[in-house]
Amino acid sequence: MLTIAVTGATGFCGSYVAVTAAARGARVLCVGRRPGPVGRHVPWDAATGVPDLGGADVVVHCAAAVGDPVPGSPAEATMREVNVGGTERLLRAAAGRPVVWVSSASVYAPGADRSRITEDHPVRDQLNAYGRTKAEGEALALAAGAVALRPRAVYGEGDPHLVPRLLARVRAGVLLLPGPDVRLSLTAVENLADAALTAAGWPPGAYNIADARPYQRDAAIREVLRAHGVRARIGHVPLPLARTAARTAESLARRRPGAEPPLTRYAVDQLAHTVVLDITKAGAQGWHPTHHLTTHLTTLPVPSG
């Protein structure tokens, strides 16, 4: 029986990987500070220690610090220690075992034309600490011969970030979005989990992971709002104004230690430009996404009221 060590197994993505691995008949080691949803708990603090990966055949590294902290803040320092230092310590512990390292499309350089991003797209000039530290951690993983998966905007049941933040920004029945409608790649957490569990046999390197087709931003968001019982119309803020608001919010947040700005340049960039991941490289390894947004939303409980 294959034994798979999953770091960050109490998190959103890691828990899906762990549960899916167990459902497919693998023995699971949930590596992290708290016990995971299945398998055996292996204690590890990604910010400080070296995990004991004894008995593992494959390692899937999902543990990460996420968010959009203010530059120079304690939260940014913690993010670096987890995403970069934690990766270095994990790779040392893996000791030659196959490693699937869950990265992010946030590592890609921003720019006007991102209508078909392949894995050769430049990795530089990230707009926030998350993107920078994921890029640094990914570089360590790739140098060690790992497979790095680059999903974008992971969604699904239990999502603690993407949809909650979207719903929280509805004001007086209006959701303001930067710029006109664009096309965006999204990644169902089930698709990411499936890729993470099959990628150990792929040639080392980076692979984009996303749903089969990109979505029109406004239409997808309307579907999400409707599925959650939120009645709101979408308004469009001119992009220069949105960028100015983001810079202002970031400046104000620097005056409050520990605060995370309500709007950032990274968030504006991610919503205001077409960003489509080319998943041909993963497809050549026989991986094909089967989940999509509409399927997910139709399985949500019917909102009350």
Summary of the structure (lengths in Angstrom):
residues: 305
radius of gyration: 19.0
end to end distance: 48.0
largest distance: 56.2
contacts: 1014
relative contact order: 0.14
helix: 38%
strand: 19%
